[in-house]
Amino acid sequence: MAGRVQDKVIVVAGAGSVGPGWGNGKACAALYAREGAIVYLIDLNPEAVEETRRVIEAEGGRCHAASGDLTDNATVKALLDDCVDRFGRLDVMHNNVGGSMPGGVAEMDEATWDRQMDHNLKTVYLGCHHAIPHMRKTGGGAIVNVSSVAGYRHIGSPIHAYAATKAGVVQLSRAIGVSYAKERIRCNTVVPGLMHTPLVEVRLAGQRAGGDAEALIAKRNAQVPMGHMGDAWDVAYAALYLASDEAKYVTATEIVVDGGLIMSAPA
């Protein structure tokens, strides 16, 4: 039986994981491959993207792994051109690159602010900027961008630059979806809430809980109306829908994957 994205060529930008287990990009890439796609994997960390490649190929999936700085215009263009050279087309662009740095605007230095803009928002711009011309040549495509509930509401310690960029991803995606709708290029956003991915133990525990991962996990679980965080597969299944032809009439909108967090009172 054909998969839900059978034979589509999908670029996953940010396809590695920061630690053992399933990060959002890694899970999305693996699920796309399980559902029949040819996946072009990109990550800044060569070892992380190779791990995703090994997982996919061990399951019999089709993929190619590449590494590069996705904040660099020439690098993004070269990688997407290489994808098309290898596989003949680009059907879906999945922009997953991102990460938060703590601090409010009064405390955050300008260099950190600028890095957050590049990491979380410029990467989305560059991915879309270079993917859309390829999609035009084949009569359309789909863009799946990944934002965060931090773009909607305050959810804990100040992460002002991250919040601003993730709000920007949502609005940029809406604008792209409307602007290119007549060209059959859809653009939508997955908005994860508090997710239990390797990022929690590897980075966030040190930034926000003095290295106490267990305490941070308990706090994050307690903030969610469902009583627990989601995981990378919750994000992946939302992305799969938006990438598939099942969502052919869906553009310029979001799927929020947050266990009810946005609609709940602040914890």
Beta strands, then each sheet from edge to edge (+ up, - down):
strand 1: 9-13
strand 2: 38-43
strand 3: 62-67
strand 4: 92-95
strand 5: 141-146
strand 6: 185-192
strand 7: 254-257
sheet 1: 3+ 2+ 1+ 4+ 5+ 6+ 7+
end
